[in-house]
Amino acid sequence: MSLDELKNYELLKDYALKELGLDLFGVADLSKFKNELSVEVAEISGGMGAAISLAFKLSSAVLNSITDHPTRLYMHHYQIVNRYLDYSALRIGKFIERLGGNYIPIPASLFLGKTDKHSSHLSHRVAAYYAGLGWIGRNNLLVNPRYGAQIRLVTVLTDLPLKFDNPIPFGCGECRKCIEVCPAGALSENGYDFEKCFKLLDYFVGKYNVGQHICGVCVKVCTGKG
């Protein structure tokens, strides 16, 4: 690791956590999961070797409003947090440019279509895993040791020299709360059933007028280890 890599890392981390008010910051080696990129992003990201993963902790009070389905309050909070993450990705990007690098902000929430090989331009949870922010839990979400799955993520690709973080081991242990509460029955010891989950989310959109394919039930119970 060079001094520039460490210096740039510390400058960006300090800016993300102290100036932007984000809760988690990590940097992944993009070569570990470059096959996760959409064709569009892969075509323009040549020479970029780092993926900065940023996280914002969701409101516990808002999550507590969820019972066995999403609420409109949760939908609004979810959307506003995504917008703030997109804004933060732009701010981090401008900082990167001042340091002499280039950047590509990957939208916090952009669904390309469930029939596409990639449902988004990049899997934020995979980037966050390689950036050391947590592990992929039984709920198929990124689970952070402190915050559980109660976070939203965004990713910024860059060619700026940066220190890389390392993945951390699976840490769900004996906890199976997400499996127990999943209203779709989409979570089990055998993994995640996308079709079951998406079918119920379709129902939620119409039934509860939430306007977006969200649930939040398993997010509410996944609180991490404090």
Residue frames relative to the residue before (quaternion, step in Angstrom):
aa qw qx qy qz dx dy dz
M 1.0000 0.0000 0.0000 0.0000 0.00 0.00 0.00
S 0.3271 -0.7538 0.5379 0.1886 3.59 -0.87 0.97
L 0.6465 -0.5076 0.3969 0.4085 3.55 -1.30 0.27
D 0.6189 0.5466 -0.3386 0.4512 3.59 1.08 -0.75
E 0.6410 0.5308 -0.3245 0.4494 3.59 0.96 -0.85
L 0.6887 0.4700 -0.2732 0.4798 3.56 0.92 -0.92
K 0.6524 0.5198 -0.3142 0.4534 3.60 0.93 -0.89
N 0.6681 0.4965 -0.2996 0.4663 3.60 0.88 -0.95
Y 0.6251 0.5493 -0.3244 0.4498 3.56 1.01 -0.86
E 0.7032 0.4683 -0.2718 0.4607 3.57 0.80 -1.02
L 0.6282 0.5337 -0.3369 0.4550 3.60 1.02 -0.73
L 0.6973 0.4642 -0.2744 0.4722 3.59 0.87 -0.95
K 0.6398 0.5229 -0.3305 0.4561 3.58 0.97 -0.80
D 0.6540 0.5120 -0.3084 0.4637 3.57 0.91 -0.90
Y 0.6543 0.5119 -0.3017 0.4678 3.58 0.97 -0.87
A 0.6746 0.5089 -0.2965 0.4449 3.59 0.89 -0.95
L 0.7574 0.4097 -0.2166 0.4600 3.57 0.79 -1.00
K 0.7676 0.3788 -0.2015 0.4761 3.59 0.90 -0.87
E 0.7457 0.3920 -0.2258 0.4891 3.59 0.90 -0.86
L 0.7669 0.3567 -0.1908 0.4983 3.59 0.90 -0.89
G 0.4179 -0.7480 0.4401 0.2685 3.58 1.23 -0.23
L 0.3646 0.7179 -0.5086 0.3050 3.57 1.15 0.53
D 0.4843 -0.7131 0.4459 0.2411 3.55 -1.21 0.49
L 0.8055 0.1100 -0.0470 0.5804 3.59 1.11 -0.59
F 0.0431 -0.7741 0.6315 -0.0102 3.54 -1.15 0.76
G 0.1825 0.7652 -0.6064 0.1159 3.55 -1.00 0.83
V 0.2474 -0.7616 0.5814 0.1442 3.56 -1.24 0.40
A 0.1801 -0.7965 0.5742 0.0584 3.54 -0.86 1.06
D 0.4805 -0.6065 0.5520 0.3109 3.52 -1.30 0.50
L 0.3724 -0.7799 0.4593 0.2052 3.58 -0.30 1.27
S 0.5816 0.6021 -0.3783 0.3951 3.60 1.10 -0.57
K 0.5832 0.6071 -0.3632 0.3991 3.60 1.20 -0.49
F 0.8223 0.1187 -0.0335 0.5556 3.61 1.11 -0.58
K 0.2051 0.8217 -0.5109 0.1474 3.59 1.11 0.63
N 0.6041 0.5602 -0.3590 0.4386 3.59 1.17 -0.48
E 0.5679 0.5901 -0.3809 0.4293 3.61 1.28 -0.11
L 0.5562 0.6307 -0.3899 0.3753 3.60 1.23 -0.31
S 0.4949 -0.6044 0.5235 0.3402 3.56 -1.17 0.58
V 0.6641 -0.4978 0.3690 0.4184 3.57 -1.24 0.39
E 0.6435 0.5524 -0.3183 0.4237 3.57 0.95 -0.93
V 0.7118 0.4332 -0.2575 0.4892 3.59 0.85 -0.95
A 0.6110 0.5614 -0.3532 0.4322 3.60 1.01 -0.76
E 0.6572 0.5424 -0.3046 0.4256 3.57 1.03 -0.81
I 0.7784 0.3443 -0.1781 0.4939 3.60 1.05 -0.65
S 0.6523 0.5490 -0.3103 0.4204 3.59 1.24 -0.09
G 0.3050 0.7647 -0.5152 0.2382 3.59 1.20 0.32
G 0.7740 0.3004 -0.2418 0.5022 3.58 -0.87 0.95
M 0.6210 0.5106 -0.3540 0.4778 3.56 1.26 -0.16
G 0.1079 -0.8511 0.5135 0.0160 3.56 -0.61 1.11
A 0.7255 0.4056 -0.2265 0.5079 3.56 1.29 -0.15
A 0.1349 -0.7565 0.6347 0.0813 3.55 -1.17 0.70
I 0.2092 -0.7763 0.5865 0.0982 3.56 -0.55 1.20
S 0.1481 -0.7902 0.5920 0.0568 3.57 -0.77 1.07
L 0.0722 -0.8007 0.5945 -0.0168 3.55 -0.82 1.11
A 0.0836 -0.8156 0.5720 0.0248 3.58 -0.98 0.79
F 0.1635 -0.7536 0.6316 0.0807 3.52 -1.23 0.73
K 0.3879 -0.7323 0.5166 0.2155 3.59 -0.79 1.05
L 0.3976 -0.7178 0.5260 0.2237 3.57 -0.86 1.00
S 0.5915 -0.5769 0.4322 0.3612 3.57 -1.22 0.49
S 0.4294 -0.7002 0.5098 0.2558 3.58 -0.78 1.02
A 0.6382 0.5387 -0.3285 0.4412 3.59 1.00 -0.80
V 0.6510 0.4962 -0.3150 0.4804 3.59 0.99 -0.80
L 0.6477 0.5137 -0.3207 0.4624 3.59 0.93 -0.85
N 0.6463 0.5346 -0.3197 0.4407 3.57 1.06 -0.71
S 0.5699 0.5831 -0.3864 0.4312 3.60 1.25 -0.22
I 0.5858 0.5807 -0.3588 0.4369 3.58 1.28 -0.32
T 0.1644 -0.7534 0.6260 0.1156 3.58 -1.03 0.80
D 0.7816 -0.1949 0.1675 0.5684 3.58 -0.08 -1.28
H 0.7478 0.2480 -0.1846 0.5876 3.57 1.26 0.40
P 0.5878 -0.5853 0.4098 0.3795 3.61 -1.17 0.40
T 0.3109 -0.7257 0.5816 0.1961 3.56 -1.22 0.53
R 0.6061 -0.5474 0.4154 0.4006 3.58 -1.23 0.31
L 0.5777 0.5644 -0.3723 0.4573 3.58 1.16 -0.54
Y 0.6587 0.4934 -0.3015 0.4815 3.58 0.97 -0.88
M 0.6226 0.5459 -0.3458 0.4414 3.60 0.97 -0.83
H 0.6735 0.4897 -0.3008 0.4649 3.59 0.87 -0.95
H 0.6521 0.5138 -0.3134 0.4610 3.59 0.91 -0.91
Y 0.6310 0.5466 -0.3083 0.4561 3.56 0.98 -0.93
Q 0.6975 0.4758 -0.2721 0.4616 3.57 0.88 -0.95
I 0.6634 0.5040 -0.3093 0.4584 3.58 0.95 -0.88
V 0.6348 0.5169 -0.3296 0.4702 3.60 1.01 -0.78
N 0.6324 0.5226 -0.3341 0.4640 3.59 0.98 -0.78
R 0.6537 0.5058 -0.3145 0.4668 3.58 0.97 -0.83
Y 0.6555 0.5017 -0.3228 0.4630 3.57 0.97 -0.81
L 0.6279 0.5221 -0.3362 0.4692 3.59 1.04 -0.71
D 0.6380 0.5112 -0.3307 0.4715 3.61 0.98 -0.77
Y 0.6328 0.5200 -0.3132 0.4807 3.56 1.03 -0.84
S 0.6612 0.5105 -0.3001 0.4607 3.58 0.94 -0.90
A 0.6227 0.5380 -0.3371 0.4574 3.57 1.05 -0.75
L 0.6426 0.5061 -0.3185 0.4791 3.59 1.06 -0.73
R 0.6541 0.5106 -0.3149 0.4608 3.57 0.97 -0.83
I 0.6292 0.5064 -0.3237 0.4929 3.58 1.02 -0.80
G 0.6419 0.5429 -0.3180 0.4383 3.57 0.99 -0.85
K 0.6594 0.4920 -0.3121 0.4750 3.59 0.94 -0.83
F 0.6045 0.5349 -0.3452 0.4789 3.58 1.11 -0.67
I 0.6363 0.5310 -0.3192 0.4597 3.58 0.97 -0.88
E 0.6498 0.5126 -0.3216 0.4601 3.57 0.95 -0.85
R 0.6459 0.5127 -0.3258 0.4624 3.60 1.00 -0.74
L 0.6739 0.4659 -0.2849 0.4976 3.56 1.22 -0.52
G 0.6297 -0.5857 0.3090 0.4062 3.57 1.31 0.05
G 0.6214 0.5642 -0.3391 0.4249 3.60 1.25 0.18
N 0.4119 -0.6508 0.5706 0.2851 3.51 -1.41 0.00
Y 0.1058 -0.8180 0.5641 0.0382 3.58 -1.16 0.49
I 0.1329 -0.7365 0.6539 0.1112 3.54 -1.34 0.43
P 0.2072 -0.7741 0.5833 0.1330 3.62 -0.55 1.09
I 0.2405 -0.7597 0.5893 0.1330 3.59 -0.82 1.00
P 0.4981 -0.6859 0.4267 0.3151 3.64 -0.60 1.06
A 0.5471 -0.6426 0.4342 0.3149 3.55 -1.01 0.87
S 0.8050 0.0111 0.0252 0.5927 3.58 1.02 -0.74
L 0.2884 0.7231 -0.5767 0.2478 3.55 -0.29 1.29
F 0.1597 -0.8137 0.5571 0.0458 3.55 -0.41 1.28
L 0.2680 -0.8038 0.5158 0.1270 3.58 -0.57 1.18
G 0.6660 -0.4600 0.3155 0.4953 3.59 1.24 -0.26
K 0.4597 -0.7367 0.4224 0.2600 3.55 -0.71 1.06
T 0.6233 0.5226 -0.3591 0.4575 3.61 1.22 -0.15
D 0.5383 0.6114 -0.4001 0.4200 3.58 1.29 -0.21
K 0.5967 -0.5607 0.4253 0.3856 3.58 -1.14 0.62
H 0.7524 0.2152 -0.1229 0.6103 3.54 1.07 -0.82
S 0.3388 -0.7527 0.5238 0.2105 3.60 -0.72 0.98
S 0.7684 0.1067 -0.0952 0.6238 3.59 1.29 -0.17
H 0.7015 -0.4565 0.3217 0.4427 3.58 -1.27 0.03
L 0.7767 -0.0575 0.0707 0.6232 3.56 1.21 -0.58
S 0.4331 -0.6710 0.5257 0.2929 3.58 -1.08 0.60
H 0.3485 -0.7607 0.5094 0.2011 3.59 -0.39 1.21
R 0.6559 0.5144 -0.3358 0.4387 3.59 0.97 -0.73
V 0.6220 0.5172 -0.3455 0.4756 3.61 1.08 -0.61
A 0.6371 0.5144 -0.3223 0.4750 3.58 0.97 -0.85
A 0.6709 0.4991 -0.2978 0.4605 3.58 0.93 -0.91
Y 0.6044 0.5512 -0.3531 0.4540 3.59 1.08 -0.70
Y 0.7179 0.4353 -0.2587 0.4777 3.58 0.81 -0.97
A 0.6488 0.4953 -0.3106 0.4871 3.58 1.26 -0.39
G 0.5472 -0.6752 0.3666 0.3322 3.58 1.27 0.20
L 0.4442 0.7121 -0.4494 0.3059 3.60 1.17 0.38
G 0.7891 -0.1800 0.1314 0.5724 3.60 1.19 -0.30
W 0.4795 -0.6343 0.5142 0.3215 3.54 -1.31 -0.35
I 0.5191 -0.5865 0.4988 0.3712 3.59 -1.26 0.23
G 0.2552 -0.8278 0.4883 0.1059 3.54 -0.40 1.27
R 0.7174 -0.4108 0.3352 0.4519 3.54 -1.32 -0.10
N 0.6418 0.5164 -0.3122 0.4732 3.58 1.25 -0.38
N 0.4655 -0.6957 0.4119 0.3602 3.58 1.36 0.06
L 0.5823 0.5524 -0.3705 0.4674 3.58 1.26 0.40
L 0.5670 -0.5396 0.4751 0.4020 3.54 -1.31 0.19
V 0.1022 -0.7945 0.5980 0.0260 3.57 -0.77 1.06
N 0.2109 -0.7854 0.5758 0.0846 3.54 -0.64 1.19
P 0.5799 -0.6162 0.3908 0.3623 3.64 -0.92 0.76
R 0.7336 0.4208 -0.2311 0.4810 3.60 1.01 -0.78
Y 0.8182 0.2837 -0.1056 0.4887 3.57 0.84 -1.01
G 0.4140 -0.6984 0.4844 0.3259 3.58 1.20 -0.13
A 0.7387 -0.3543 0.2937 0.4925 3.56 -0.99 -0.89
Q 0.4950 0.6979 -0.4027 0.3252 3.59 1.26 0.10
I 0.5342 0.5801 -0.4163 0.4526 3.53 0.90 1.04
R 0.2380 -0.6994 0.6434 0.2006 3.52 -1.37 0.32
L 0.2703 -0.8001 0.5294 0.0808 3.54 -1.11 0.79
V 0.0009 0.7462 -0.6635 -0.0552 3.51 -1.34 0.38
T 0.2347 -0.7867 0.5625 0.0979 3.57 -1.17 0.58
V 0.1040 -0.7678 0.6298 0.0550 3.57 -1.08 0.79
L 0.2350 -0.7607 0.5913 0.1280 3.58 -0.77 1.06
T 0.0576 0.8176 -0.5689 0.0677 3.57 -1.00 0.76
D 0.3719 -0.6925 0.5671 0.2462 3.52 -1.34 0.37
L 0.4042 0.7074 -0.4816 0.3230 3.59 1.26 0.15
P 0.4836 -0.6577 0.4801 0.3210 3.63 -0.87 0.84
L 0.0960 0.8063 -0.5706 0.1227 3.57 -0.68 1.14
K 0.5118 -0.5942 0.5269 0.3277 3.53 -1.23 0.56
F 0.3079 -0.7494 0.5572 0.1822 3.58 -1.03 0.79
D 0.3392 -0.6922 0.5956 0.2259 3.53 -1.20 0.66
N 0.3968 -0.7181 0.5248 0.2267 3.57 -1.29 0.29
P 0.5656 -0.5917 0.4420 0.3670 3.61 -1.09 0.62
I 0.2843 -0.7324 0.5874 0.1944 3.55 -1.23 0.50
P 0.6124 -0.6036 0.3630 0.3589 3.61 -1.08 0.64
F 0.6566 -0.4765 0.4191 0.4077 3.53 -1.33 0.38
G 0.0521 -0.8599 0.5074 -0.0216 3.57 -0.74 1.03
C 0.3639 0.7508 -0.4894 0.2539 3.61 1.16 0.36
G 0.2370 -0.8075 0.5096 0.1790 3.56 1.18 -0.50
E 0.7939 -0.2555 0.2205 0.5058 3.56 -0.86 -1.01
C 0.4664 0.7002 -0.4383 0.3163 3.62 1.24 -0.10
R 0.0354 0.7903 -0.6089 0.0588 3.54 -0.92 1.00
K 0.1966 0.8244 -0.5084 0.1523 3.57 1.18 0.57
C 0.6500 0.5322 -0.3303 0.4305 3.58 0.91 -0.86
I 0.6366 0.5203 -0.3234 0.4685 3.58 1.02 -0.81
E 0.6735 0.5280 -0.2919 0.4271 3.56 0.95 -0.91
V 0.7809 0.3724 -0.1884 0.4648 3.60 0.95 -0.81
C 0.4592 0.7087 -0.4549 0.2826 3.63 1.15 -0.36
P 0.3415 -0.7816 0.4826 0.1990 3.64 -0.45 1.14
A 0.6705 0.4877 -0.2944 0.4752 3.58 1.23 -0.37
G 0.3643 -0.7176 0.5031 0.3149 3.59 1.20 -0.38
A 0.3862 0.7628 -0.4377 0.2783 3.55 1.23 0.55
L 0.6949 0.4277 -0.2636 0.5146 3.58 1.27 -0.24
S 0.1405 0.7756 -0.6030 0.1229 3.54 -0.95 0.92
E 0.6875 -0.4438 0.3561 0.4511 3.56 -1.31 -0.02
N 0.6571 0.5146 -0.3040 0.4593 3.57 1.23 -0.41
G 0.6993 -0.4601 0.2711 0.4752 3.58 1.27 0.01
Y 0.6585 -0.5187 0.4128 0.3563 3.51 -1.39 -0.31
D 0.2164 -0.7700 0.5908 0.1060 3.58 -0.86 1.01
F 0.3181 -0.7919 0.4939 0.1666 3.58 -0.16 1.32
E 0.6698 0.5258 -0.3150 0.4191 3.59 0.85 -0.95
K 0.6429 0.5126 -0.3231 0.4686 3.60 0.96 -0.82
C 0.6622 0.5121 -0.2998 0.4575 3.55 0.93 -0.94
F 0.7070 0.4753 -0.2802 0.4425 3.58 0.74 -1.04
K 0.6089 0.5561 -0.3525 0.4425 3.59 1.05 -0.69
L 0.6811 0.4649 -0.2935 0.4835 3.60 0.93 -0.84
L 0.6203 0.5355 -0.3468 0.4563 3.60 1.03 -0.70
D 0.5912 0.5523 -0.3518 0.4710 3.57 1.10 -0.69
Y 0.6591 0.5098 -0.2924 0.4693 3.55 0.97 -0.92
F 0.6486 0.5318 -0.3158 0.4435 3.58 0.93 -0.90
V 0.6093 0.5726 -0.3526 0.4201 3.60 0.99 -0.84
G 0.7377 0.4092 -0.2286 0.4860 3.57 0.89 -0.92
K 0.6865 0.5166 -0.2843 0.4254 3.57 0.89 -0.96
Y 0.8218 0.2369 -0.0928 0.5098 3.58 0.82 -0.98
N 0.4126 -0.7557 0.4403 0.2545 3.59 1.30 0.27
V 0.3054 0.7808 -0.4944 0.2294 3.57 0.94 0.87
G 0.3993 -0.7896 0.4172 0.2076 3.57 1.27 -0.11
Q 0.7744 0.2140 -0.1348 0.5799 3.58 1.23 0.07
H 0.4998 -0.6593 0.4728 0.3033 3.56 -1.10 0.66
I 0.3179 0.7186 -0.5449 0.2926 3.54 0.13 1.38
C 0.1933 -0.7697 0.5964 0.1200 3.55 -1.27 0.38
G 0.1122 -0.8521 0.4994 0.1091 3.59 0.46 -1.22
V 0.4810 0.6927 -0.4381 0.3112 3.59 1.24 -0.23
C 0.7193 0.4127 -0.2628 0.4932 3.61 0.81 -0.90
V 0.5760 0.5732 -0.3761 0.4451 3.60 1.18 -0.51
K 0.6304 0.5679 -0.3244 0.4181 3.58 0.98 -0.92
V 0.7601 0.4022 -0.2209 0.4602 3.61 0.85 -0.91
C 0.6394 0.5194 -0.3286 0.4620 3.61 1.24 -0.29
T 0.0173 0.8696 -0.4871 0.0791 3.56 0.13 1.33
G 0.4938 -0.6618 0.4370 0.3567 3.60 1.22 -0.08
K 0.6254 -0.5678 0.4052 0.3498 3.53 -1.31 -0.24
G 0.5701 -0.6195 0.3730 0.3900 3.55 1.27 0.27
